[in-house]
Amino acid sequence: MMSPEDLRSGGLVAIVGAGPAGATLARLLQMRGFTVQVIERDASSTARPQGGSLDLRPDSGQRAVDEAGLADAFARASRSEAKAFRMIDSQGHDLPGMGEETHEDPGPEIDRGDLRQLLLDSLAPGTVAWGHVLQEVRPEPDGSWRLDIKDRAPVIADLVVGADGTGSRVRRRLTPVQPRYTGITMLAANLRRDLWRGSEIDKTLGEGSVMFAGGEKTIFVQRCNHDLILLYYSMAVGEGWPKTAGFALDDRKAVMAAVSGAYRDWSPGVMAMLTQVEDTFQLWPTSVMPPDTRWDTQPGLTMLGDASHVMPPFTGKGVNLAMLDALELADALSDRAAGDVALAIEDFEARMQARTSSEITACLAIGQQMYGIDLDFGAPASRSTDA
Ligand SMILES: Cc1cc2nc3c(=O)[nH]c(=O)nc-3n(C[C@H](O)[C@H](O)[C@H](O)COP(=O)(O)OP(=O)(O)OC[C@H]3O[C@@H](n4cnc5c(N)ncnc54)[C@H](O)[C@@H]3O)c2cc1C
């Protein structure tokens, strides 16, 4: 048994993943005197595109930012004017009132990459071990955990937190349950920078975002920082697309032909606004953890954020929930009355699981309404793992 105080004064917390969840947790724990090492697969914070703009809600993401002492930095990097949201149908007509349930109480917008950078910049130098790919985490006889890192020396830690996203390796040690493909893939592209200024989509967009919707598919357009307008085509395609359809993502002609085919029932005027994109595409096959996933608490090992409860971005809450998890775990570990780290983890997991069950259910209800998603999860997911 290890108390939170023992962990704080002489233990090591290893966080796998330097996304919003891992970076928030690292910051909060460091502020409270814990020794933290973050293991991150990417070679650097700019190694790959970090996606578009998202809103931080007052009761979750913003609360974590405030607790992390980063409210001023967040105010400088975020855009209140970008809250504006509009829905338009596939023929170009406004859909007044639609979509409000997905965007209730929106906070200021911030680019995901800017948010992550702001959090990373707040960490003590050397906190993140970049280019470290976790392969496996195993228990040691003395109650600590060993993290096997590809081509590197292993790390031994007293507490391991999986903040390693959808494909989490840490999750395998906690539960055999894995996320399921929803049937909807998001294809992201930037509008052509040499064409968008003054164009119809530029005017339609204003300072915020627009969701074009019709026929169980959407095109979401958002104004981001750094002079970018980002566009997400959300389509019902098989898992593994476009490979399974016989073309590559760097074959722009084939990609755009597939997009035109998928949206062939949309007005040509609308599509003309939404197809002048650059040559680089990013693919997000959306996935979801079964809403009732539970696991038996393991002393010294837990997970949070997308690793624990990935869901499609239909309600725009993923980052917010990930950061709230981080805040609640930091609070649980700082509670001296908890007496035992295992109890603190148990308490944290129970709260997180209760919250995310209803969030995933609400997200899938929106997915049903907008995309016709109809997933059957059957009986509640298994509690334990044979790992
Ligand atoms: C297209 C799209 C749009 C979205 N829009 C919104 C939105 O508007 N609002 C919102 O709140 N959320 C949104 N989300 C969701 C949001 O981005 C995620 O919920 C959030 O990033 C989860 O944070 P995380 O830190 O848990 O995981 P991630 O951000 O996935 O971070 C995981 C980190 O772990 C690292 N990692 C993975 N495996 C390993 C390994 N084996 N070893 C070491 N490191 C590893 C990864 O490199 C990564 O840095 C969107 C998501 C998508 C896909």
The ligand as an SDF file (V2000), in Angstrom:
LIG
                    3D

 53 58  0  0  0  0  0  0  0  0999 V2000
  -11.7230   15.4030  -35.9090 C   0  0  0  0  0  0  0  0  0  0  0  0
  -11.8350   15.6280  -34.4370 C   0  0  0  0  0  0  0  0  0  0  0  0
  -12.4160   16.7910  -33.9560 C   0  0  0  0  0  0  0  0  0  0  0  0
  -12.5420   16.9960  -32.5640 C   0  0  0  0  0  0  0  0  0  0  0  0
  -13.1610   18.1020  -32.1040 N   0  0  0  0  0  0  0  0  0  0  0  0
  -13.3000   18.2940  -30.7600 C   0  0  0  0  0  0  0  0  0  0  0  0
  -13.9700   19.4290  -30.2270 C   0  0  0  0  0  0  0  0  0  0  0  0
  -14.4580   20.2910  -30.9640 O   0  0  0  0  0  0  0  0  0  0  0  0
  -14.0540   19.5620  -28.8780 N   0  0  0  0  0  0  0  0  0  0  0  0
  -13.5260   18.6320  -28.0140 C   0  0  0  0  0  0  0  0  0  0  0  0
  -13.6220   18.8060  -26.7930 O   0  0  0  0  0  0  0  0  0  0  0  0
  -12.8910   17.5350  -28.5050 N   0  0  0  0  0  0  0  0  0  0  0  0
  -12.7740   17.3350  -29.8410 C   0  0  0  0  0  0  0  0  0  0  0  0
  -12.1520   16.2280  -30.3190 N   0  0  0  0  0  0  0  0  0  0  0  0
  -11.6720   15.2190  -29.3740 C   0  0  0  0  0  0  0  0  0  0  0  0
  -10.3330   15.5540  -28.7670 C   0  0  0  0  0  0  0  0  0  0  0  0
   -9.3730   15.8970  -29.7240 O   0  0  0  0  0  0  0  0  0  0  0  0
   -9.8770   14.3670  -27.9240 C   0  0  0  0  0  0  0  0  0  0  0  0
  -10.9280   13.9720  -27.0790 O   0  0  0  0  0  0  0  0  0  0  0  0
   -8.6590   14.7380  -27.0790 C   0  0  0  0  0  0  0  0  0  0  0  0
   -7.5690   15.0460  -27.8840 O   0  0  0  0  0  0  0  0  0  0  0  0
   -8.3190   13.6250  -26.1120 C   0  0  0  0  0  0  0  0  0  0  0  0
   -7.1390   13.9460  -25.4370 O   0  0  0  0  0  0  0  0  0  0  0  0
   -6.1980   12.8170  -24.8560 P   0  0  0  0  0  0  0  0  0  0  0  0
   -5.0330   13.5490  -24.2820 O   0  0  0  0  0  0  0  0  0  0  0  0
   -6.9890   11.9070  -24.0090 O   0  0  0  0  0  0  0  0  0  0  0  0
   -5.7530   11.9410  -26.1020 O   0  0  0  0  0  0  0  0  0  0  0  0
   -4.8670   12.3450  -27.4500 P   0  0  0  0  0  0  0  0  0  0  0  0
   -5.1300   13.7630  -27.7460 O   0  0  0  0  0  0  0  0  0  0  0  0
   -5.2030   11.3170  -28.4100 O   0  0  0  0  0  0  0  0  0  0  0  0
   -3.4030   12.2130  -26.9130 O   0  0  0  0  0  0  0  0  0  0  0  0
   -2.7990   10.9470  -26.7460 C   0  0  0  0  0  0  0  0  0  0  0  0
   -1.2900   11.1210  -26.8040 C   0  0  0  0  0  0  0  0  0  0  0  0
   -0.6860    9.8700  -26.5080 O   0  0  0  0  0  0  0  0  0  0  0  0
    0.3700    9.6190  -27.4190 C   0  0  0  0  0  0  0  0  0  0  0  0
    0.5400    8.1580  -27.5210 N   0  0  0  0  0  0  0  0  0  0  0  0
   -0.3200    7.2570  -28.0730 C   0  0  0  0  0  0  0  0  0  0  0  0
    0.1620    6.0130  -27.9860 N   0  0  0  0  0  0  0  0  0  0  0  0
    1.3710    6.1130  -27.3640 C   0  0  0  0  0  0  0  0  0  0  0  0
    2.3710    5.1630  -26.9870 C   0  0  0  0  0  0  0  0  0  0  0  0
    2.2240    3.8290  -27.2400 N   0  0  0  0  0  0  0  0  0  0  0  0
    3.4890    5.6040  -26.3750 N   0  0  0  0  0  0  0  0  0  0  0  0
    3.6500    6.9360  -26.1120 C   0  0  0  0  0  0  0  0  0  0  0  0
    2.7310    7.8880  -26.4480 N   0  0  0  0  0  0  0  0  0  0  0  0
    1.6130    7.4790  -27.0640 C   0  0  0  0  0  0  0  0  0  0  0  0
   -0.1010   10.2670  -28.7150 C   0  0  0  0  0  0  0  0  0  0  0  0
    0.9650   10.5320  -29.5900 O   0  0  0  0  0  0  0  0  0  0  0  0
   -0.7900   11.5280  -28.1900 C   0  0  0  0  0  0  0  0  0  0  0  0
    0.0970   12.6200  -28.0810 O   0  0  0  0  0  0  0  0  0  0  0  0
  -12.0280   16.0180  -31.6780 C   0  0  0  0  0  0  0  0  0  0  0  0
  -11.4150   14.8620  -32.1720 C   0  0  0  0  0  0  0  0  0  0  0  0
  -11.3360   14.6550  -33.5390 C   0  0  0  0  0  0  0  0  0  0  0  0
  -10.7180   13.3770  -34.0480 C   0  0  0  0  0  0  0  0  0  0  0  0
  1  2  1  0
  2  3  1  0
  2 52  2  0
  3  4  2  0
  4  5  1  0
  4 50  1  0
  5  6  2  0
  6  7  1  0
  6 13  1  0
  7  8  2  0
  7  9  1  0
  9 10  1  0
 10 11  2  0
 10 12  1  0
 12 13  2  0
 13 14  1  0
 14 15  1  0
 14 50  1  0
 15 16  1  0
 16 17  1  0
 16 18  1  0
 18 19  1  0
 18 20  1  0
 20 21  1  0
 20 22  1  0
 22 23  1  0
 23 24  1  0
 24 25  2  0
 24 26  1  0
 24 27  1  0
 27 28  1  0
 28 29  2  0
 28 30  1  0
 28 31  1  0
 31 32  1  0
 32 33  1  0
 33 34  1  0
 33 48  1  0
 34 35  1  0
 35 36  1  0
 35 46  1  0
 36 37  1  0
 36 45  1  0
 37 38  2  0
 38 39  1  0
 39 40  1  0
 39 45  2  0
 40 41  1  0
 40 42  2  0
 42 43  1  0
 43 44  2  0
 44 45  1  0
 46 47  1  0
 46 48  1  0
 48 49  1  0
 50 51  2  0
 51 52  1  0
 52 53  1  0
M  END
$$$$
